[in-house]
Amino acid sequence: MSSAIPVLEDLYPVTMDMWPVQAKEFNRVHPFYENLKAGKLTTTRCKACDAVSYPPRVICPECYSEDLEYIELPEKGKVVVFSETLKGVPLGFSAPLIHATIDLGKDSPVRRLLIRVVNCPAGQLKEGDELRLVVFEVPSHPIEKGKKGTIQSERVFFAFEPVAR
Ligand SMILES: [Zn+2]
């Protein structure tokens, strides 16, 4: 499902790493990934002006406040429009590579998301299909920790998959 460039023996091919560095030492939206590890898709809401942004931010794009909080997004959405790539998918992905814009419903703080669809054979997806969040592990990321040596930072990423009918 999520094949990727593995960490080679004692070598880390950084330019071939297709996944974001998620550890708090390197990423200011690390709570997004910590929430993902707990199975929750989240984004940021500004406490000063209530603006909700996706993807999550560290500064509100509306009022420039840094006083943001993480809020949960729905785990299910319906396909609005989608594309399937069958040939020539990018390195690290396998065909079919499916992307969809999904509608999270009128009560969601973010109405629409562009997401990847996994666990779905080519030619099966239809507009209106219900999808649900799926969180999966991706290769860990080595971090130098001084005297402690190198540790591996566990990583996850997310996509959506069809809800079984
Ligand atoms: Zn704001």
Backbone and ligand atoms as CSV (ligand in chain L), in Angstrom:
chain,resi,resn,atom,element,x,y,z
A,1,MET,N,N,0.846,-1.199,0.000
A,1,MET,CA,C,0.000,0.000,0.000
A,1,MET,C,C,0.879,1.246,0.000
A,2,SER,N,N,1.739,1.351,1.001
A,2,SER,CA,C,2.551,2.561,1.072
A,2,SER,C,C,4.009,2.187,0.977
A,3,SER,N,N,4.411,1.673,-0.169
A,3,SER,CA,C,5.815,1.368,-0.340
A,3,SER,C,C,6.570,2.679,-0.364
A,4,ALA,N,N,7.810,2.646,0.044
A,4,ALA,CA,C,8.592,3.880,0.092
A,4,ALA,C,C,10.061,3.528,0.101
A,5,ILE,N,N,10.903,4.558,0.083
A,5,ILE,CA,C,12.337,4.331,0.123
A,5,ILE,C,C,12.715,3.874,1.530
A,6,PRO,N,N,13.285,2.695,1.679
A,6,PRO,CA,C,13.648,2.248,3.019
A,6,PRO,C,C,14.902,2.958,3.504
A,7,VAL,N,N,15.080,3.005,4.818
A,7,VAL,CA,C,16.339,3.490,5.355
A,7,VAL,C,C,17.356,2.378,5.164
A,8,LEU,N,N,18.407,2.679,4.431
A,8,LEU,CA,C,19.411,1.671,4.141
A,8,LEU,C,C,20.266,1.452,5.374
A,9,GLU,N,N,21.025,0.384,5.378
A,9,GLU,CA,C,21.856,0.050,6.522
A,9,GLU,C,C,22.826,1.194,6.836
A,10,ASP,N,N,22.591,1.887,7.943
A,10,ASP,CA,C,23.441,2.999,8.394
A,10,ASP,C,C,23.523,4.164,7.406
A,11,LEU,N,N,22.679,4.172,6.414
A,11,LEU,CA,C,22.672,5.286,5.466
A,11,LEU,C,C,21.245,5.805,5.363
A,12,TYR,N,N,21.134,7.097,5.307
A,12,TYR,CA,C,19.807,7.688,5.196
A,12,TYR,C,C,19.767,8.527,3.933
A,13,PRO,N,N,19.102,8.049,2.877
A,13,PRO,CA,C,19.070,8.786,1.615
A,13,PRO,C,C,18.087,9.954,1.697
A,14,VAL,N,N,18.521,11.057,2.322
A,14,VAL,CA,C,17.592,12.151,2.670
A,14,VAL,C,C,16.892,12.727,1.455
A,15,THR,N,N,17.616,12.814,0.326
A,15,THR,CA,C,16.976,13.420,-0.849
A,15,THR,C,C,15.928,12.498,-1.461
A,16,MET,N,N,15.918,11.230,-1.026
A,16,MET,CA,C,14.919,10.304,-1.552
A,16,MET,C,C,13.783,10.079,-0.560
A,17,ASP,N,N,13.796,10.806,0.541
A,17,ASP,CA,C,12.757,10.636,1.555
A,17,ASP,C,C,11.503,11.375,1.121
A,18,MET,N,N,10.462,10.624,0.859
A,18,MET,CA,C,9.230,11.233,0.355
A,18,MET,C,C,8.254,11.620,1.462
A,19,TRP,N,N,8.609,11.330,2.722
A,19,TRP,CA,C,7.678,11.604,3.814
A,19,TRP,C,C,8.177,12.770,4.650
A,20,PRO,N,N,7.282,13.551,5.231
A,20,PRO,CA,C,7.727,14.687,6.051
A,20,PRO,C,C,8.463,14.244,7.312
A,21,VAL,N,N,9.458,15.021,7.691
A,21,VAL,CA,C,10.113,14.831,8.980
A,21,VAL,C,C,9.122,15.319,10.039
A,22,GLN,N,N,8.771,14.445,10.976
A,22,GLN,CA,C,7.623,14.728,11.839
A,22,GLN,C,C,7.985,15.008,13.284
A,23,ALA,N,N,9.227,14.739,13.681
A,23,ALA,CA,C,9.616,14.908,15.085
A,23,ALA,C,C,9.531,16.371,15.492
A,24,LYS,N,N,9.212,16.607,16.767
A,24,LYS,CA,C,8.999,17.977,17.236
A,24,LYS,C,C,10.251,18.840,17.120
A,25,GLU,N,N,11.428,18.196,17.094
A,25,GLU,CA,C,12.675,18.951,16.939
A,25,GLU,C,C,12.762,19.621,15.570
A,26,PHE,N,N,12.019,19.107,14.607
A,26,PHE,CA,C,12.176,19.566,13.224
A,26,PHE,C,C,10.905,20.118,12.599
A,27,ASN,N,N,9.786,19.937,13.240
A,27,ASN,CA,C,8.521,20.259,12.583
A,27,ASN,C,C,7.582,20.972,13.558
A,28,ARG,N,N,7.185,22.185,13.190
A,28,ARG,CA,C,6.354,22.972,14.114
A,28,ARG,C,C,4.895,22.552,14.105
A,29,VAL,N,N,4.508,21.736,13.136
A,29,VAL,CA,C,3.142,21.192,13.197
A,29,VAL,C,C,3.168,19.720,13.649
A,30,HIS,N,N,4.166,19.388,14.484
A,30,HIS,CA,C,4.273,18.000,14.948
A,30,HIS,C,C,3.035,17.482,15.657
A,31,PRO,N,N,2.215,18.347,16.322
A,31,PRO,CA,C,0.996,17.783,16.936
A,31,PRO,C,C,0.063,17.125,15.906
A,32,PHE,N,N,0.095,17.636,14.664
A,32,PHE,CA,C,-0.717,17.011,13.617
A,32,PHE,C,C,-0.364,15.535,13.485
A,33,TYR,N,N,0.942,15.217,13.508
A,33,TYR,CA,C,1.374,13.827,13.342
A,33,TYR,C,C,1.163,13.021,14.609
A,34,GLU,N,N,1.311,13.663,15.769
A,34,GLU,CA,C,1.032,12.957,17.024
A,34,GLU,C,C,-0.449,12.588,17.096
A,35,ASN,N,N,-1.306,13.493,16.642
A,35,ASN,CA,C,-2.735,13.188,16.610
A,35,ASN,C,C,-3.032,12.064,15.619
A,36,LEU,N,N,-2.327,12.086,14.484
A,36,LEU,CA,C,-2.509,11.003,13.499
A,36,LEU,C,C,-2.158,9.652,14.102
A,37,LYS,N,N,-1.061,9.627,14.873
A,37,LYS,CA,C,-0.658,8.364,15.505
A,37,LYS,C,C,-1.758,7.846,16.426
A,38,ALA,N,N,-2.560,8.773,16.970
A,38,ALA,CA,C,-3.690,8.386,17.821
A,38,ALA,C,C,-4.947,8.144,16.983
A,39,GLY,N,N,-4.787,8.151,15.650
A,39,GLY,CA,C,-5.920,7.845,14.774
A,39,GLY,C,C,-6.833,9.019,14.488
A,40,LYS,N,N,-6.345,10.234,14.775
A,40,LYS,CA,C,-7.202,11.410,14.584
A,40,LYS,C,C,-6.630,12.343,13.528
A,41,LEU,N,N,-7.491,12.758,12.613
A,41,LEU,CA,C,-7.112,13.758,11.615
A,41,LEU,C,C,-7.491,15.124,12.177
A,42,THR,N,N,-6.501,15.996,12.296
A,42,THR,CA,C,-6.752,17.287,12.940
A,42,THR,C,C,-6.209,18.427,12.079
A,43,THR,N,N,-6.601,19.622,12.432
A,43,THR,CA,C,-6.013,20.810,11.829
A,43,THR,C,C,-6.072,21.935,12.850
A,44,THR,N,N,-5.674,23.133,12.459
A,44,THR,CA,C,-5.596,24.216,13.440
A,44,THR,C,C,-6.750,25.212,13.293
A,45,ARG,N,N,-7.184,25.709,14.464
A,45,ARG,CA,C,-8.162,26.788,14.532
A,45,ARG,C,C,-7.528,27.930,15.317
A,46,CYS,N,N,-7.754,29.151,14.840
A,46,CYS,CA,C,-7.206,30.333,15.506
A,46,CYS,C,C,-8.086,30.725,16.678
A,47,LYS,N,N,-7.480,30.838,17.856
A,47,LYS,CA,C,-8.267,31.217,19.036
A,47,LYS,C,C,-8.635,32.695,19.018
A,48,ALA,N,N,-7.896,33.480,18.232
A,48,ALA,CA,C,-8.170,34.917,18.193
A,48,ALA,C,C,-9.334,35.255,17.260
A,49,CYS,N,N,-9.384,34.637,16.083
A,49,CYS,CA,C,-10.414,35.013,15.107
A,49,CYS,C,C,-11.267,33.843,14.625
A,50,ASP,N,N,-11.040,32.637,15.164
A,50,ASP,CA,C,-11.836,31.450,14.824
A,50,ASP,C,C,-11.557,30.857,13.445
A,51,ALA,N,N,-10.648,31.447,12.665
A,51,ALA,CA,C,-10.393,30.914,11.325
A,51,ALA,C,C,-9.798,29.518,11.417
A,52,VAL,N,N,-10.336,28.602,10.613
A,52,VAL,CA,C,-9.821,27.236,10.545
A,52,VAL,C,C,-9.005,27.101,9.271
A,53,SER,N,N,-7.818,26.518,9.378
A,53,SER,CA,C,-6.938,26.348,8.227
A,53,SER,C,C,-6.667,24.870,7.995
A,54,TYR,N,N,-6.516,24.509,6.756
A,54,TYR,CA,C,-6.005,23.181,6.430
A,54,TYR,C,C,-5.122,23.334,5.215
A,55,PRO,N,N,-3.905,22.783,5.234
A,55,PRO,CA,C,-3.274,22.041,6.333
A,55,PRO,C,C,-3.015,22.920,7.559
A,56,PRO,N,N,-2.646,22.280,8.697
A,56,PRO,CA,C,-2.434,23.050,9.922
A,56,PRO,C,C,-1.324,24.089,9.766
A,57,ARG,N,N,-1.456,25.153,10.524
A,57,ARG,CA,C,-0.507,26.271,10.438
A,57,ARG,C,C,0.127,26.523,11.796
A,58,VAL,N,N,1.161,27.361,11.784
A,58,VAL,CA,C,1.744,27.842,13.038
A,58,VAL,C,C,1.406,29.316,13.251
A,59,ILE,N,N,0.939,29.974,12.182
A,59,ILE,CA,C,0.480,31.364,12.264
A,59,ILE,C,C,-0.837,31.444,11.506
A,60,CYS,N,N,-1.826,32.122,12.069
A,60,CYS,CA,C,-3.119,32.257,11.406
A,60,CYS,C,C,-2.967,33.090,10.134
A,61,PRO,N,N,-3.387,32.547,8.973
A,61,PRO,CA,C,-3.257,33.312,7.723
A,61,PRO,C,C,-4.226,34.491,7.637
A,62,GLU,N,N,-5.212,34.540,8.540
A,62,GLU,CA,C,-6.186,35.640,8.518
A,62,GLU,C,C,-5.744,36.813,9.391
A,63,CYS,N,N,-5.264,36.530,10.607
A,63,CYS,CA,C,-4.971,37.624,11.547
A,63,CYS,C,C,-3.544,37.574,12.086
A,64,TYR,N,N,-2.745,36.603,11.667
A,64,TYR,CA,C,-1.339,36.466,12.054
A,64,TYR,C,C,-1.126,36.121,13.529
A,65,SER,N,N,-2.183,35.722,14.205
A,65,SER,CA,C,-2.016,35.271,15.585
A,65,SER,C,C,-1.283,33.931,15.598
A,66,GLU,N,N,-0.510,33.715,16.664
A,66,GLU,CA,C,0.137,32.414,16.837
A,66,GLU,C,C,-0.587,31.572,17.878
A,67,ASP,N,N,-1.734,32.059,18.327
A,67,ASP,CA,C,-2.499,31.365,19.353
A,67,ASP,C,C,-3.497,30.417,18.674
A,68,LEU,N,N,-2.994,29.229,18.310
A,68,LEU,CA,C,-3.798,28.267,17.560
A,68,LEU,C,C,-4.050,27.027,18.395
A,69,GLU,N,N,-5.128,26.336,18.092
A,69,GLU,CA,C,-5.400,25.050,18.742
A,69,GLU,C,C,-5.730,24.019,17.685
A,70,TYR,N,N,-5.495,22.751,18.053
A,70,TYR,CA,C,-5.802,21.649,17.131
A,70,TYR,C,C,-7.233,21.178,17.351
A,71,ILE,N,N,-7.947,21.027,16.239
A,71,ILE,CA,C,-9.325,20.531,16.304
A,71,ILE,C,C,-9.440,19.296,15.409
A,72,GLU,N,N,-10.374,18.431,15.766
A,72,GLU,CA,C,-10.558,17.192,15.005
A,72,GLU,C,C,-11.412,17.403,13.771
A,73,LEU,N,N,-11.078,16.680,12.724
A,73,LEU,CA,C,-11.900,16.656,11.511
A,73,LEU,C,C,-12.620,15.308,11.446
A,74,PRO,N,N,-13.732,15.254,10.713
A,74,PRO,CA,C,-14.453,13.978,10.603
A,74,PRO,C,C,-13.561,12.898,9.988
A,75,GLU,N,N,-13.826,11.648,10.351
A,75,GLU,CA,C,-13.043,10.524,9.823
A,75,GLU,C,C,-13.638,9.966,8.548
A,76,LYS,N,N,-14.795,10.478,8.153
A,76,LYS,CA,C,-15.431,9.992,6.927
A,76,LYS,C,C,-15.817,11.159,6.034
A,77,GLY,N,N,-15.796,10.884,4.729
A,77,GLY,CA,C,-16.221,11.886,3.761
A,77,GLY,C,C,-16.708,11.203,2.502
A,78,LYS,N,N,-17.365,11.991,1.645
A,78,LYS,CA,C,-17.893,11.446,0.390
A,78,LYS,C,C,-17.126,12.007,-0.802
A,79,VAL,N,N,-16.874,11.136,-1.778
A,79,VAL,CA,C,-16.110,11.530,-2.962
A,79,VAL,C,C,-16.898,12.559,-3.780
A,80,VAL,N,N,-16.242,13.697,-4.052
A,80,VAL,CA,C,-16.830,14.714,-4.921
A,80,VAL,C,C,-16.320,14.501,-6.344
A,81,VAL,N,N,-14.999,14.389,-6.461
A,81,VAL,CA,C,-14.371,14.160,-7.755
A,81,VAL,C,C,-13.051,13.446,-7.490
A,82,PHE,N,N,-12.578,12.658,-8.457
A,82,PHE,CA,C,-11.356,11.904,-8.213
A,82,PHE,C,C,-10.592,11.682,-9.506
A,83,SER,N,N,-9.331,11.279,-9.348
A,83,SER,CA,C,-8.510,10.907,-10.501
A,83,SER,C,C,-7.778,9.617,-10.168
A,84,GLU,N,N,-7.574,8.792,-11.188
A,84,GLU,CA,C,-6.809,7.562,-11.019
A,84,GLU,C,C,-5.630,7.577,-11.986
A,85,THR,N,N,-4.427,7.424,-11.449
A,85,THR,CA,C,-3.238,7.313,-12.292
A,85,THR,C,C,-2.873,5.837,-12.368
A,86,LEU,N,N,-2.860,5.301,-13.569
A,86,LEU,CA,C,-2.605,3.871,-13.737
A,86,LEU,C,C,-1.189,3.581,-14.224
A,87,LYS,N,N,-0.617,4.507,-14.989
A,87,LYS,CA,C,0.735,4.314,-15.538
A,87,LYS,C,C,1.625,5.468,-15.107
A,88,GLY,N,N,2.916,5.160,-14.925
A,88,GLY,CA,C,3.879,6.215,-14.632
A,88,GLY,C,C,3.675,6.882,-13.289
A,89,VAL,N,N,3.289,6.104,-12.273
A,89,VAL,CA,C,3.123,6.710,-10.954
A,89,VAL,C,C,4.495,7.068,-10.392
A,90,PRO,N,N,4.565,8.092,-9.530
A,90,PRO,CA,C,5.858,8.527,-8.997
A,90,PRO,C,C,6.546,7.428,-8.188
A,91,LEU,N,N,7.860,7.517,-8.132
A,91,LEU,CA,C,8.674,6.594,-7.345
A,91,LEU,C,C,8.131,6.488,-5.927
A,92,GLY,N,N,7.989,5.269,-5.452
A,92,GLY,CA,C,7.517,5.075,-4.088
A,92,GLY,C,C,6.033,4.790,-3.997
A,93,PHE,N,N,5.308,5.010,-5.090
A,93,PHE,CA,C,3.870,4.719,-5.101
A,93,PHE,C,C,3.614,3.556,-6.049
A,94,SER,N,N,2.458,2.927,-5.884
A,94,SER,CA,C,2.088,1.879,-6.819
A,94,SER,C,C,0.732,2.216,-7.429
A,95,ALA,N,N,0.511,1.677,-8.627
A,95,ALA,CA,C,-0.745,1.926,-9.332
A,95,ALA,C,C,-1.850,1.027,-8.763
A,96,PRO,N,N,-3.087,1.447,-8.743
A,96,PRO,CA,C,-3.513,2.785,-9.145
A,96,PRO,C,C,-3.230,3.813,-8.048
A,97,LEU,N,N,-2.784,4.987,-8.478
A,97,LEU,CA,C,-2.595,6.090,-7.527
A,97,LEU,C,C,-3.834,6.980,-7.657
A,98,ILE,N,N,-4.625,6.968,-6.613
A,98,ILE,CA,C,-5.929,7.638,-6.673
A,98,ILE,C,C,-5.942,8.843,-5.742
A,99,HIS,N,N,-6.382,9.968,-6.262
A,99,HIS,CA,C,-6.603,11.150,-5.434
A,99,HIS,C,C,-8.060,11.564,-5.569
A,100,ALA,N,N,-8.594,12.092,-4.494
A,100,ALA,CA,C,-9.984,12.521,-4.537
A,100,ALA,C,C,-10.156,13.795,-3.723
A,101,THR,N,N,-11.104,14.607,-4.141
A,101,THR,CA,C,-11.610,15.675,-3.286
A,101,THR,C,C,-12.816,15.098,-2.571
A,102,ILE,N,N,-12.798,15.180,-1.254
A,102,ILE,CA,C,-13.924,14.627,-0.494
A,102,ILE,C,C,-14.646,15.738,0.259
A,103,ASP,N,N,-15.929,15.497,0.470
A,103,ASP,CA,C,-16.787,16.412,1.216
A,103,ASP,C,C,-16.962,15.828,2.614
A,104,LEU,N,N,-16.542,16.599,3.621
A,104,LEU,CA,C,-16.604,16.106,5.004
A,104,LEU,C,C,-17.940,16.432,5.681
A,105,GLY,N,N,-18.843,17.049,4.948
A,105,GLY,CA,C,-20.161,17.334,5.523
A,105,GLY,C,C,-20.278,18.760,6.007
A,106,LYS,N,N,-21.522,19.242,6.093
A,106,LYS,CA,C,-21.728,20.666,6.373
A,106,LYS,C,C,-21.352,21.057,7.801
A,107,ASP,N,N,-21.262,20.086,8.689
A,107,ASP,CA,C,-20.895,20.402,10.072
A,107,ASP,C,C,-19.391,20.378,10.316
A,108,SER,N,N,-18.631,19.994,9.297
A,108,SER,CA,C,-17.179,19.919,9.473
A,108,SER,C,C,-16.559,21.313,9.415
A,109,PRO,N,N,-15.543,21.575,10.252
A,109,PRO,CA,C,-14.858,22.875,10.195
A,109,PRO,C,C,-14.116,23.098,8.880
A,110,VAL,N,N,-13.775,22.025,8.190
A,110,VAL,CA,C,-13.210,22.120,6.835
A,110,VAL,C,C,-14.127,21.302,5.951
A,111,ARG,N,N,-14.675,21.924,4.909
A,111,ARG,CA,C,-15.690,21.222,4.118
A,111,ARG,C,C,-15.075,20.197,3.175
A,112,ARG,N,N,-14.010,20.590,2.464
A,112,ARG,CA,C,-13.456,19.691,1.460
A,112,ARG,C,C,-11.959,19.491,1.635
A,113,LEU,N,N,-11.509,18.272,1.363
A,113,LEU,CA,C,-10.088,17.943,1.424
A,113,LEU,C,C,-9.688,17.237,0.136
A,114,LEU,N,N,-8.466,17.487,-0.300
A,114,LEU,CA,C,-7.864,16.696,-1.368
A,114,LEU,C,C,-7.022,15.626,-0.696
A,115,ILE,N,N,-7.368,14.362,-0.941
A,115,ILE,CA,C,-6.706,13.266,-0.223
A,115,ILE,C,C,-6.335,12.149,-1.194
A,116,ARG,N,N,-5.488,11.247,-0.702
A,116,ARG,CA,C,-5.153,10.048,-1.460
A,116,ARG,C,C,-6.083,8.915,-1.029
A,117,VAL,N,N,-6.471,8.095,-1.984
A,117,VAL,CA,C,-7.334,6.945,-1.695
A,117,VAL,C,C,-6.514,5.668,-1.828
A,118,VAL,N,N,-6.547,4.820,-0.804
A,118,VAL,CA,C,-5.809,3.545,-0.826
A,118,VAL,C,C,-6.794,2.395,-0.644
A,119,ASN,N,N,-6.262,1.182,-0.807
A,119,ASN,CA,C,-7.081,-0.033,-0.649
A,119,ASN,C,C,-8.301,-0.012,-1.557
A,120,CYS,N,N,-8.100,0.456,-2.774
A,120,CYS,CA,C,-9.203,0.587,-3.725
A,120,CYS,C,C,-8.692,0.184,-5.113
A,121,PRO,N,N,-9.232,-0.905,-5.689
A,121,PRO,CA,C,-8.786,-1.318,-7.020
A,121,PRO,C,C,-9.155,-0.266,-8.070
A,122,ALA,N,N,-8.406,-0.249,-9.169
A,122,ALA,CA,C,-8.694,0.692,-10.253
A,122,ALA,C,C,-10.101,0.451,-10.792
A,123,GLY,N,N,-10.764,1.539,-11.139
A,123,GLY,CA,C,-12.063,1.427,-11.788
A,123,GLY,C,C,-13.239,1.196,-10.856
A,124,GLN,N,N,-12.983,1.159,-9.547
A,124,GLN,CA,C,-14.067,0.851,-8.601
A,124,GLN,C,C,-14.726,2.097,-7.998
A,125,LEU,N,N,-13.935,3.150,-7.839
A,125,LEU,CA,C,-14.431,4.324,-7.107
A,125,LEU,C,C,-15.479,5.066,-7.931
A,126,LYS,N,N,-16.469,5.620,-7.217
A,126,LYS,CA,C,-17.504,6.421,-7.877
A,126,LYS,C,C,-17.743,7.698,-7.068
A,127,GLU,N,N,-18.237,8.725,-7.759
A,127,GLU,CA,C,-18.628,9.940,-7.049
A,127,GLU,C,C,-19.715,9.576,-6.034
A,128,GLY,N,N,-19.600,10.173,-4.847
A,128,GLY,CA,C,-20.581,9.903,-3.805
A,128,GLY,C,C,-20.197,8.765,-2.877
A,129,ASP,N,N,-19.190,7.969,-3.251
A,129,ASP,CA,C,-18.753,6.873,-2.374
A,129,ASP,C,C,-18.260,7.420,-1.036
A,130,GLU,N,N,-18.517,6.651,0.012
A,130,GLU,CA,C,-18.057,7.056,1.334
A,130,GLU,C,C,-16.658,6.498,1.591
A,131,LEU,N,N,-15.783,7.362,2.102
A,131,LEU,CA,C,-14.405,6.976,2.429
A,131,LEU,C,C,-14.164,7.245,3.902
A,132,ARG,N,N,-13.230,6.486,4.465
A,132,ARG,CA,C,-12.867,6.734,5.863
A,132,ARG,C,C,-11.347,6.849,5.987
A,133,LEU,N,N,-10.959,7.536,7.056
A,133,LEU,CA,C,-9.544,7.778,7.347
A,133,LEU,C,C,-8.807,6.470,7.621
A,134,VAL,N,N,-7.603,6.364,7.074
A,134,VAL,CA,C,-6.736,5.241,7.428
A,134,VAL,C,C,-5.336,5.812,7.681
A,135,VAL,N,N,-4.760,5.434,8.834
A,135,VAL,CA,C,-3.423,5.897,9.217
A,135,VAL,C,C,-2.481,4.707,9.102
A,136,PHE,N,N,-1.326,4.918,8.475
A,136,PHE,CA,C,-0.397,3.803,8.297
A,136,PHE,C,C,1.030,4.263,8.600
A,137,GLU,N,N,1.859,3.287,8.964
A,137,GLU,CA,C,3.256,3.596,9.253
A,137,GLU,C,C,4.026,3.805,7.963
A,138,VAL,N,N,4.977,4.729,7.996
A,138,VAL,CA,C,5.913,4.917,6.890
A,138,VAL,C,C,7.318,4.770,7.494
A,139,PRO,N,N,8.353,4.632,6.663
A,139,PRO,CA,C,9.683,4.392,7.227
A,139,PRO,C,C,10.083,5.452,8.254
A,140,SER,N,N,10.739,4.984,9.324
A,140,SER,CA,C,11.146,5.909,10.375
A,140,SER,C,C,12.296,6.782,9.880
A,141,HIS,N,N,12.562,7.824,10.657
A,141,HIS,CA,C,13.537,8.835,10.276
A,141,HIS,C,C,14.639,8.878,11.323
A,142,PRO,N,N,15.906,8.718,10.931
A,142,PRO,CA,C,16.970,8.727,11.940
A,142,PRO,C,C,17.250,10.145,12.461
A,143,ILE,N,N,17.409,10.254,13.765
A,143,ILE,CA,C,17.753,11.535,14.394
A,143,ILE,C,C,19.008,11.335,15.238
A,144,GLU,N,N,19.995,12.227,15.056
A,144,GLU,CA,C,21.191,12.197,15.895
A,144,GLU,C,C,20.835,12.766,17.260
A,145,LYS,N,N,21.147,12.027,18.322
A,145,LYS,CA,C,20.799,12.482,19.666
A,145,LYS,C,C,22.035,12.572,20.546
A,146,GLY,N,N,23.113,13.144,20.020
A,146,GLY,CA,C,24.314,13.335,20.818
A,146,GLY,C,C,24.853,12.028,21.366
A,147,LYS,N,N,25.063,11.977,22.688
A,147,LYS,CA,C,25.650,10.785,23.304
A,147,LYS,C,C,24.747,9.569,23.161
A,148,LYS,N,N,23.474,9.812,22.994
A,148,LYS,CA,C,22.546,8.682,22.850
A,148,LYS,C,C,22.674,8.028,21.480
A,149,GLY,N,N,23.457,8.653,20.585
A,149,GLY,CA,C,23.607,8.084,19.246
A,149,GLY,C,C,22.392,8.399,18.384
A,150,THR,N,N,22.179,7.566,17.409
A,150,THR,CA,C,21.075,7.790,16.485
A,150,THR,C,C,19.839,7.018,16.939
A,151,ILE,N,N,18.721,7.718,16.984
A,151,ILE,CA,C,17.477,7.012,17.282
A,151,ILE,C,C,16.573,7.109,16.062
A,152,GLN,N,N,15.631,6.225,15.980
A,152,GLN,CA,C,14.690,6.248,14.866
A,152,GLN,C,C,13.402,6.931,15.323
A,153,SER,N,N,12.994,7.936,14.569
A,153,SER,CA,C,11.743,8.624,14.856
A,153,SER,C,C,10.626,7.953,14.057
A,154,GLU,N,N,9.693,7.351,14.783
A,154,GLU,CA,C,8.581,6.653,14.116
A,154,GLU,C,C,7.729,7.661,13.354
A,155,ARG,N,N,7.258,7.247,12.191
A,155,ARG,CA,C,6.427,8.148,11.400
A,155,ARG,C,C,5.168,7.451,10.895
A,156,VAL,N,N,4.160,8.259,10.681
A,156,VAL,CA,C,2.913,7.761,10.096
A,156,VAL,C,C,2.475,8.726,8.998
A,157,PHE,N,N,1.568,8.286,8.176
A,157,PHE,CA,C,0.897,9.196,7.263
A,157,PHE,C,C,-0.536,8.694,7.107
A,158,PHE,N,N,-1.331,9.429,6.349
A,158,PHE,CA,C,-2.745,9.067,6.275
A,158,PHE,C,C,-3.227,9.083,4.835
A,159,ALA,N,N,-4.309,8.395,4.626
A,159,ALA,CA,C,-5.029,8.424,3.363
A,159,ALA,C,C,-6.472,8.087,3.723
A,160,PHE,N,N,-7.284,7.882,2.723
A,160,PHE,CA,C,-8.657,7.429,2.966
A,160,PHE,C,C,-8.871,6.148,2.181
A,161,GLU,N,N,-9.807,5.324,2.642
A,161,GLU,CA,C,-10.125,4.077,1.953
A,161,GLU,C,C,-11.647,3.922,1.875
A,162,PRO,N,N,-12.092,3.144,0.886
A,162,PRO,CA,C,-13.545,2.955,0.776
A,162,PRO,C,C,-14.105,2.266,2.017
A,163,VAL,N,N,-15.282,2.711,2.433
A,163,VAL,CA,C,-16.003,2.019,3.494
A,163,VAL,C,C,-16.655,0.803,2.851
A,164,ALA,N,N,-16.433,-0.357,3.472
A,164,ALA,CA,C,-16.950,-1.604,2.886
A,164,ALA,C,C,-18.467,-1.524,2.695
A,165,ARG,N,N,-18.912,-1.947,1.529
A,165,ARG,CA,C,-20.358,-1.917,1.267
A,165,ARG,C,C,-20.969,-3.292,1.407
L,1,ZN,ZN,ZN,-6.766,34.349,13.325
